[in-house]
Amino acid sequence: MPTYSACCSNTPIKPPGFNPLPELYVRERIHSPSVRRVNDGDTILPGMTAVASPGHTPGHLLFYVDLPGQAILFTGDAAKNRAELLSGSVHDTCDVQASSDTLKRIWDIWKRVPGTLLVPGHDLGMKLNESGDPFYVGERLAAINAWFGDTLEPIRINLCCSEHAARSLA
């Protein structure tokens, strides 16, 4: 696809050419012998299981890892952050009902093994305390932060990186 300059002319500033984005050739790759389709319940590696998590995108999977002494749940964008987990509603989804059902499934898996680390798509890892409430594991060191509260409605933004300011948002 040509790239055009918005200010000067209708002439392409970069000629069309090959773009190596996987989205443009994934249909061709699916037939490669090196590609393996992963389905709900498949064991990817010893102790690592794929779990169907529809809603965000068709075919979305999350991954549950059962290691000796530590279970880990990688949700990807099925649960992007703490606000989505607590509110039960998601932002940016292809199917609202499927996403809602997936969030319930995530909670069921998360609560099954005490101490399970949940790693969401766009937030710090979390564990559940004795009361079943999530708490962050680790800390943010520096960034431009947009923090959600317990719902998707209130958004608090911190544009500085001081330790005091970051703690005041937690």
WOGITA-V168530 format. One record per residue. N is the residue number from 1. RES is the residue in one small letter. SS is DSSP state (H for helix, E for strand, C for the rest). OMEGA is omega as a letter, one per 20 degrees, with the letter a starting at -180 (none if undefined). D_LAST is the distance of its C-alpha to the last C-alpha in whole Angstrom. Layout:
N|RES|SS|OMEGA|D_LAST / N|RES|SS|OMEGA|D_LAST
This chain:
1|m|C|a|44 / 2|p|C|r|45 / 3|t|E|a|42 / 4|y|E|r|43 / 5|s|C|a|43 / 6|a|C|a|42 / 7|c|C|a|43 / 8|c|C|a|47 / 9|s|C|r|49 / 10|n|C|a|49 / 11|t|C|r|49 / 12|p|E|r|47 / 13|i|E|r|46 / 14|k|E|a|45 / 15|p|C|r|48 / 16|p|C|r|47 / 17|g|C|a|46 / 18|f|C|r|45 / 19|n|C|a|41 / 20|p|C|r|40 / 21|l|C|a|37 / 22|p|H|a|37 / 23|e|H|a|37 / 24|l|H|a|40 / 25|y|C|a|42 / 26|v|H|r|40 / 27|r|H|r|43 / 28|e|H|a|45 / 29|r|H|a|43 / 30|i|C|a|43 / 31|h|C|a|47 / 32|s|C|r|46 / 33|p|C|r|47 / 34|s|C|a|44 / 35|v|C|r|42 / 36|r|C|r|41 / 37|r|C|a|40 / 38|v|C|a|37 / 39|n|C|r|37 / 40|d|C|r|35 / 41|g|C|r|36 / 42|d|C|r|37 / 43|t|E|a|36 / 44|i|E|r|35 / 45|l|E|r|36 / 46|p|C|a|36 / 47|g|C|a|33 / 48|m|E|a|32 / 49|t|E|r|32 / 50|a|E|r|32 / 51|v|E|r|31 / 52|a|E|r|31 / 53|s|C|a|28 / 54|p|C|r|30 / 55|g|C|a|29 / 56|h|C|r|27 / 57|t|C|r|30 / 58|p|C|r|33 / 59|g|C|a|34 / 60|h|C|r|30 / 61|l|E|r|29 / 62|l|E|a|27 / 63|f|E|r|27 / 64|y|E|a|27 / 65|v|E|a|28 / 66|d|E|r|29 / 67|l|E|r|30 / 68|p|C|r|31 / 69|g|C|r|28 / 70|q|E|r|25 / 71|a|E|a|25 / 72|i|E|r|23 / 73|l|E|r|23 / 74|f|E|a|22 / 75|t|E|a|22 / 76|g|E|a|22 / 77|d|C|r|22 / 78|a|C|r|23 / 79|a|C|a|19 / 80|k|C|a|17 / 81|n|C|a|14 / 82|r|H|a|12 / 83|a|H|r|13 / 84|e|H|r|16 / 85|l|H|a|16 / 86|l|H|a|15 / 87|s|H|a|17 / 88|g|C|r|20 / 89|s|C|a|21 / 90|v|C|r|21 / 91|h|C|r|21 / 92|d|C|r|24 / 93|t|C|r|26 / 94|c|C|a|30 / 95|d|C|a|30 / 96|v|H|a|28 / 97|q|H|r|30 / 98|a|H|r|30 / 99|s|H|r|26 / 100|s|H|r|26 / 101|d|H|r|28 / 102|t|H|r|26 / 103|l|H|r|23 / 104|k|H|r|25 / 105|r|H|r|26 / 106|i|H|r|23 / 107|w|H|r|22 / 108|d|H|a|26 / 109|i|H|a|26 / 110|w|H|a|22 / 111|k|H|a|23 / 112|r|H|a|27 / 113|v|C|r|26 / 114|p|C|r|24 / 115|g|C|r|21 / 116|t|C|r|21 / 117|l|E|r|19 / 118|l|E|r|18 / 119|v|E|a|18 / 120|p|E|a|17 / 121|g|C|a|19 / 122|h|C|a|16 / 123|d|C|r|12 / 124|l|C|r|12 / 125|g|C|a|14 / 126|m|E|r|13 / 127|k|E|r|16 / 128|l|E|r|16 / 129|n|C|a|16 / 130|e|C|r|20 / 131|s|C|a|19 / 132|g|C|r|18 / 133|d|C|a|15 / 134|p|E|r|13 / 135|f|E|a|10 / 136|y|E|r|9 / 137|v|C|a|12 / 138|g|C|a|12 / 139|e|C|r|10 / 140|r|C|a|10 / 141|l|C|r|13 / 142|a|C|r|14 / 143|a|C|r|14 / 144|i|C|a|14 / 145|n|E|r|11 / 146|a|E|a|11 / 147|w|E|r|8 / 148|f|E|r|10 / 149|g|C|r|9 / 150|d|C|r|11 / 151|t|C|r|14 / 152|l|C|a|15 / 153|e|C|a|16 / 154|p|C|r|13 / 155|i|E|r|12 / 156|r|E|a|10 / 157|i|E|r|11 / 158|n|E|a|11 / 159|l|C|r|14 / 160|c|C|a|14 / 161|c|C|a|13 / 162|s|C|a|13 / 163|e|H|a|11 / 164|h|H|a|10 / 165|a|H|a|9 / 166|a|H|r|7 / 167|r|H|a|5 / 168|s|H|a|6 / 169|l|H|a|4 / 170|a|C|none|0
